[in-house]
Amino acid sequence: MNELIGTLSDGTPVHRWTLERAGVRVRILSYGGIVQDVEVPDRDGRAGNVVLGFDGLDGYLAHPEPFLGALIGRYANRIGGARFTLDGVEHVLTASEGPHSLHGGERGFDKRVWDVTEVADSLRLSLVAEDGEEGFPGRLEVTVTYTLDERGALHIAYEAVTDAATHVNLTNHTYWNLAGSGPAGGHELRVAASRWTTSDADLIPDGGLADVSGTRYDFREARKAGGGYDDNFVLDKGVTATPEEVAELYDPASGRVLTVATTEPGIQVYTADHIGEPFEPGAGIALETQHFPDSPNRPEFPSTVLRPGEVFRSETVYGFSVR
């Protein structure tokens, strides 16, 4: 089921699709591939929205900075100095956060209208990023499929192909608040990561992989999330062919539990300390599955290079339950 919810300034229509299965309802916009809301029951069976979002399109257009619920690309997270060298050629990117590239540049995938096809319990979103967009090489064809499975888990499967060597790192930027309102810092978080990527004041990795033991980054045992995080955690499992569970978020008040399984080697935990109006700082927690920030300039990190003839594939699964 889809409905027209507005148009962009150039007249492009924006639609909203609804997926519903096993007591879970998800609404997704063609603009940015945005997950607008996710309704799941609490321990008493009362449904509530557990993601941050706006009621209509205008809110997203007026407040693009938080990337609420959006698909992020061509490169999620940061690339230091907004440049990289690939196969001996330097590529200068659009600087969108000071001197650095963040989330694909000024007009990343979060600000594009995706083509959407509905198939049973899935939505297939696609777009083309032309060679040179935001400074990235290669014509990139991207497909993202949202699926609600028989358990009500939300699968996000990514695929991409290119006609020239490029870097690709795709994610979804949903902010979770399992209570439905108020601060999320009291949620209990567990992350299967023994290390995190240390970074400078601009959150650009300095190449270090630090042990979480004895630090505020140790979430190997569940504890209150608190605040002050915008960091990439190095998942113990590394890159995998199929999604493996790596994180859990639990709200003791509502009883709602969110699990995260992924094929990716990292997860950015952002506690929304700088989210800005109309939201209060700490109103949600983003759990962005990804390759590491600044990988194009860090050959020691897992590679994000995609070449002609290869297929980029990634999948993340968000599961819902109560306790």
Secondary structure, DSSP 8 states (H G I E B T S, - for coil): -EEEEEE-TT--EEEEEEEEETTEEEEEESBTT-EEEEEEE-TTS-EEE-B---SSHHHHHH--TT-TT-EE-SB-SEEGGGEEEETTEEEE----BTTBEETTSTT-GGGSB-EEEEETTEEEEEEEE-TTGGG--S-EEEEEEEEE-TT--EEEEEEEEESS-EE-B-EE--EE-TTSSS-STTSEEEE-EEEEEEE-TTS-EEEEEEE-TTSTT--SS-EE--S--EEEEEETT-S-SS-EEEEEEE-TTT-EEEEEEESSSEEEEE--TT--TTS-TTS-EEEEEES-TTGGG-TTS---EE-TT--EEEEEEEEEEE-
